[in-house]
């Protein structure tokens, strides 16, 4: 998977140098990454036919190829060295320059479009319960909170998983003591309910997931939290468990409106209250590695990575196979297989929600989502022995939960 910096650079090349319409460029990002065409240098050496497999329009394909050749020629060894040093540095200032549209593209989840539903029903995966719950929550939010961008859905879903895991750990005696919520660290914070769990959230005022961040957009993003800052130092420095920072937008956050009216619903972060309690304040600014604002959040990048590595293929054992050492897969092959498995799982879950969404209110869909997850989650040993245990998840069982067709 390409890094956020590479995604941003590729989007910039396509929209500016190759003159590809931004909507078209965004729609081709996944195909370009899968074909390992992730930079102008690689595209310039790939040949027209390979590019046409992604951009069928020959004129547009030539446009991309010629643009890549122009950019490639302009580069010097010094330029390449400088760029590599910037990628390794991963400074916070670099995060400020990353546009929202590039953030969302870097978090994109794999999708399948060719697998038939009957074939999907035969897929069997091996996983543990936490990442399956994460997948159920991420897909659920597409239907119950459709205005939330992918970065928010991942953060909120991870908050649900964390709350569920802690509750289970306490019930098993693995963790003891009061939670951060019970100790009052969430006092004054807004909350939402996802799969029956109350989640404390931080409002991302001014964040527009479709903002390309060019010129004026970048300057606006730096000042109002469009990029990786949601609250200013003045608004975060006085935070304690008894006094939360103001979560309402300032005029600077949203721009001064000449016409009165309701404010748009903001994107959200899932707030990590346990991390906040451990830090015991004062709040420090986040880093690029977590994409955090002033308050500790559940990082969408971490949630996405957790999904990507958690679903293995269940291999049926035959008598012959049981006496033969299976051929070891390369790291790249195994990672690619897990991405395909994740895509299949997300598609099955999406088909389930899609079947019920037209007839259920969002609140009811949220309630049922938990029971559906419980119905298909992997069977593990009871008690502490089953903590983190893995077992089979059959996508056919998920598809069987769909609303019956009339």
C-alpha positions in Angstrom: 0.0 0.0 0.0 1.3 3.4 -0.9 2.3 5.9 1.9 0.2 9.0 2.4 3.1 11.1 0.9 3.1 8.9 -2.3 -0.7 9.2 -2.6 -0.5 12.9 -2.4 2.3 13.1 -4.9 0.5 10.8 -7.4 -2.7 12.8 -7.1 -0.8 16.1 -7.7 0.9 14.6 -10.7 -2.3 13.4 -12.3 -4.4 16.5 -11.7 -1.7 19.1 -12.4 1.0 17.7 -14.7 -1.1 15.1 -16.6 -4.2 17.3 -16.6 -6.5 14.5 -15.5 -9.8 15.6 -14.0 -9.6 15.3 -10.2 -12.6 13.0 -10.0 -11.1 10.7 -12.6 -7.8 10.7 -10.9 -9.3 9.8 -7.5 -11.3 6.9 -9.1 -8.1 5.4 -10.6 -5.9 5.6 -7.5 -6.6 2.1 -6.3 -6.0 0.6 -9.8 -2.7 2.5 -10.1 -1.6 1.2 -6.7 -2.5 -2.4 -7.5 -0.6 -2.1 -10.8 2.4 -0.6 -8.8 2.2 2.6 -11.0 2.8 4.8 -8.0 5.1 7.6 -9.3 5.7 9.5 -12.6 9.1 7.8 -13.0 7.4 4.3 -12.9 4.6 5.4 -15.2 7.1 6.9 -17.7 8.8 3.5 -18.1 5.6 1.4 -18.2 4.5 1.8 -21.8 1.2 3.0 -23.3 -0.5 -0.4 -23.3 -0.1 -0.8 -19.5 -1.5 2.6 -18.9 -4.4 2.0 -21.2 -5.4 -1.0 -19.0 -6.3 1.7 -16.4 -7.1 4.6 -18.6 -9.0 3.0 -21.5 -9.3 6.3 -23.4 -6.2 6.3 -25.6 -6.0 10.1 -25.6 -6.1 10.3 -21.8 -3.6 7.4 -21.5 -1.1 9.3 -23.8 -1.7 12.4 -21.8 -0.7 10.5 -18.6 2.3 8.9 -20.2 3.6 12.1 -21.8 3.1 14.0 -18.5 5.1 11.3 -16.7 7.9 11.6 -19.2 8.0 15.4 -18.8 8.1 15.2 -15.0 10.7 12.4 -15.1 13.0 14.4 -17.3 12.9 17.4 -15.0 14.2 15.4 -12.1 17.8 15.4 -11.1 19.7 13.1 -8.8 19.6 15.9 -6.3 15.8 16.2 -6.5 15.4 12.4 -6.0 17.7 12.4 -3.0 15.9 15.4 -1.4 12.5 13.8 -1.9 13.6 10.5 -0.3 15.0 12.5 2.7 11.6 14.2 3.1 9.8 10.9 3.1 12.1 9.4 5.8 11.7 12.5 8.0 7.9 12.3 8.4 7.8 15.7 10.2 4.7 17.3 11.6 5.1 20.2 9.2 4.8 17.6 6.3 1.5 16.5 7.8 0.2 20.1 7.7 0.7 20.1 3.9 -1.3 16.9 3.4 -4.7 17.7 2.0 -7.9 16.1 3.3 -8.6 14.4 0.0 -5.2 12.8 0.1 -5.7 11.7 3.7 -9.0 9.9 2.7 -7.3 8.3 -0.3 -4.4 7.0 1.7 -6.9 5.2 4.0 -9.1 3.6 1.2 -10.2 0.1 1.9 -10.0 -2.7 -0.6 -13.1 -3.5 -2.6 -14.1 -6.3 -4.9 -16.5 -5.8 -7.8 -16.2 -9.1 -9.8 -16.8 -11.8 -7.2 -20.3 -13.3 -7.5 -22.4 -13.5 -4.3 -22.6 -17.3 -4.5 -18.8 -17.4 -4.6 -18.5 -15.0 -1.8 -20.6 -17.3 0.4 -18.0 -20.0 0.1 -15.2 -17.9 1.5 -13.9 -18.9 5.0 -11.5 -16.7 6.9 -9.4 -17.1 10.1 -9.4 -14.2 12.5 -10.0 -13.2 16.1 -13.0 -11.2 17.3 -11.6 -7.7 17.6 -10.9 -7.0 13.9 -14.2 -8.6 12.9 -16.0 -6.2 15.2 -13.9 -3.3 13.7 -15.0 -4.3 10.2 -18.7 -4.5 11.3 -18.5 -1.0 12.9 -16.7 0.6 10.0 -19.3 -0.6 7.5 -22.2 0.1 9.8 -21.2 3.8 10.0 -21.6 4.1 6.2 -25.4 3.7 6.8 -26.0 5.2 10.3 -23.7 8.2 9.9 -23.3 8.6 6.1 -21.8 12.1 6.4 -18.7 10.8 8.2 -15.6 10.4 6.0 -13.6 7.2 6.1 -11.0 8.6 8.5 -13.7 9.3 11.0 -15.4 6.0 10.5 -12.1 4.1 11.2 -11.4 6.2 14.3 -14.9 5.8 15.7 -15.0 2.1 14.9 -11.7 1.6 16.7 -13.1 3.4 19.7 -15.9 0.9 19.8 -13.5 -2.0 19.6 -11.4 -0.5 22.4 -14.4 -0.1 24.7 -15.6 -3.6 24.0 -12.1 -5.1 24.6 -11.7 -3.3 27.9 -15.2 -4.4 29.1 -14.4 -8.0 28.2 -10.9 -7.8 29.9 -12.5 -6.5 33.1 -15.1 -9.3 33.1 -12.3 -11.9 32.7 -10.2 -10.3 35.4 -7.4 -9.4 33.0 -7.8 -5.7 33.8 -8.9 -4.2 37.1 -9.9 -0.8 38.3 -12.2 2.0 37.0 -12.2 3.0 33.4 -11.3 6.5 32.3 -15.0 7.2 31.7 -15.9 6.1 35.2 -13.1 8.4 36.6 -14.7 11.3 34.9 -12.3 11.9 32.0 -15.1 12.1 29.5 -17.1 14.6 31.4 -18.4 17.3 29.1 -17.4 15.5 26.0 -20.1 14.8 23.3 -20.8 11.1 22.8 -22.4 9.0 20.1 -23.7 5.4 20.2 -22.2 2.8 17.9 -23.2 -0.9 18.1 -24.6 -0.2 21.6 -21.4 1.4 22.9 -21.1 5.0 24.0 -18.1 6.6 22.4 -16.7 10.0 23.4 -15.9 12.1 20.3 -14.0 15.2 19.2 -15.6 17.4 16.5 -13.4 18.2 13.5 -14.8 21.6 12.7 -13.7 22.8 9.2 -12.6 19.4 7.9 -13.8 18.8 4.4 -12.8 15.4 3.0 -13.1 16.6 -0.5 -10.7 19.6 0.0 -7.7 19.2 -2.4 -5.7 21.7 -0.2 -4.3 23.7 -3.1 -2.9 27.1 -2.4 -5.6 29.0 -0.4 -6.9 25.7 0.8 -3.6 24.7 2.5 -3.4 28.1 4.3 -7.0 27.7 5.5 -6.3 24.1 6.6 -3.4 25.2 8.7 -5.5 27.8 10.5 -8.7 26.0 11.1 -7.7 22.4 11.7 -8.6 21.0 8.3 -5.4 19.0 8.4 -4.1 17.4 11.6 -5.1 20.0 14.2 -8.6 20.3 15.6 -8.1 22.7 18.5 -5.7 25.5 19.0 -3.0 25.5 21.8 -5.1 28.2 23.7 -8.2 25.9 23.6 -6.3 22.8 24.7 -3.9 24.0 27.4 -6.5 24.3 30.1 -8.0 20.9 29.6 -8.6 18.7 32.7 -11.1 16.0 33.5 -13.3 18.6 35.1 -13.2 21.1 32.2 -13.2 20.1 28.6 -12.0 22.4 25.8 -14.7 24.2 23.8 -15.8 21.9 21.0 -17.9 24.6 19.3 -16.4 26.2 16.2 -14.9 29.7 16.2 -15.4 32.1 13.3 -11.9 31.2 12.2 -12.8 27.5 12.2 -15.7 27.6 9.8 -15.4 31.1 8.2 -17.7 34.0 8.9 -21.1 33.3 7.4 -23.1 36.2 6.0 -26.3 34.2 6.1 -27.6 32.8 9.4 -28.5 29.2 9.6 -27.5 25.8 11.3 -23.9 24.8 11.2 -23.0 21.7 9.1 -22.5 18.4 11.0 -18.8 18.1 11.6 -16.6 15.0 11.0 -15.6 13.3 14.2 -12.7 11.6 15.9 -13.1 8.8 18.4 -11.5 10.2 21.6 -9.1 7.9 23.5 -9.9 8.7 27.1 -7.6 6.0 28.5 -4.7 7.6 26.7 -5.7 11.0 28.0 -5.8 9.6 31.6 -2.4 8.0 31.2 -0.9 11.3 30.0 -2.5 13.0 33.0 -2.3 16.3 31.0 -1.4 18.8 30.0 -2.3 17.9 26.4 0.5 17.8 23.9 0.1 18.1 20.2 -0.2 14.9 18.1 2.3 13.6 15.6 2.2 12.4 12.0 2.4 8.8 13.1 -1.0 9.1 14.8 -2.6 12.0 12.9 -3.8 13.3 16.2 -5.0 16.8 17.1 -4.4 18.2 20.5 -6.4 15.5 22.2 -5.4 11.8 21.9 -7.6 10.0 19.3 -8.0 6.6 17.9 -5.8 7.0 14.7 -7.5 5.9 11.5 -4.2 4.8 10.0 -3.7 2.3 12.8 -7.3 1.0 12.5 -6.8 0.5 8.7 -3.5 -1.3 9.2 -5.2 -3.6 11.8 -7.9 -4.5 9.4 -5.4 -5.2 6.6 -3.3 -7.7 8.6 -6.0 -9.6 10.4 -7.9 -11.9 8.0 -6.2 -15.1 6.8 -7.5 -17.7 4.4 -8.8 -20.9 6.0 -7.1 -23.8 4.3 -9.1 -27.1 4.3 -6.9 -29.9 5.5 -6.9 -33.1 3.5 -5.2 -36.4 4.4 -2.5 -35.7 1.8 -2.0 -32.1 3.0 -1.7 -33.1 6.6 1.6 -34.9 5.8 3.0 -32.3 3.5 4.6 -29.1 4.7 2.7 -26.2 3.0 4.7 -24.0 0.7 5.7 -20.8 2.5 4.2 -17.6 1.0 6.3 -14.5 0.5 5.5 -11.5 2.7 4.1 -9.6 -0.3 1.9 -12.5 -1.4 0.5 -13.0 2.1 -0.3 -9.3 2.5 -2.0 -9.2 -0.9 -4.1 -12.2 0.1 -5.1 -10.6 3.3 -6.2 -7.5 1.4 -8.4 -9.6 -0.8 -9.8 -11.4 2.2 -10.6 -8.0 3.8 -12.3 -6.8 0.6 -14.5 -10.0 0.6 -15.4 -9.6 4.2 -16.3 -5.9 3.8 -18.4 -6.7 0.8 -20.4 -9.4 2.7 -21.0 -7.1 5.6 -22.0 -4.3 3.3 -24.5 -6.6 1.5 -26.0 -7.4 4.9 -26.5 -3.8 5.9 -27.6 -2.9 2.4 -30.5 -5.4 2.5 -31.9 -4.0 5.8 -31.1 -0.3 5.4 -34.2 0.7 3.4 -36.6 -0.6 6.1 -34.7 0.0 9.3 -34.1 3.4 11.0 -30.4 4.1 11.7 -31.0 3.5 15.5 -32.5 0.1 14.9 -29.8 -0.9 12.4 -27.2 0.0 15.0 -28.9 -2.2 17.6 -29.2 -5.2 15.2 -25.6 -4.9 14.0 -24.3 -6.1 17.4 -26.5 -9.2 17.4 -25.4 -9.9 13.8 -21.7 -9.7 14.8 -22.3 -12.0 17.8 -24.0 -14.5 15.5 -21.0 -14.8 13.2 -18.0 -14.1 15.4 -15.4 -16.8 15.7 -16.0 -19.5 18.4 -13.2 -19.4 21.0 -12.6 -21.1 24.4 -14.5 -19.6 27.3 -12.7 -17.5 29.9 -9.1 -16.2 29.8 -8.0 -19.1 27.6 -10.1 -17.7 24.7 -8.7 -14.1 24.9 -7.4 -13.2 21.5 -8.2 -16.6 20.1 -8.7 -17.2 16.4 -11.2 -19.4 14.5 -13.2 -19.5 11.4 -15.6 -16.8 10.1 -17.8 -18.0 7.2 -18.9 -15.2 4.9 -21.9 -17.4 4.0 -23.2 -17.0 7.6 -23.0 -13.2 7.2 -24.9 -13.4 3.9 -27.6 -15.6 5.4 -28.5 -12.8 7.8 -29.7 -10.5 4.9 -33.3 -9.6 4.7 -35.2 -12.2 2.8 -36.2 -11.1 -0.7 -40.0 -11.0 -1.2 
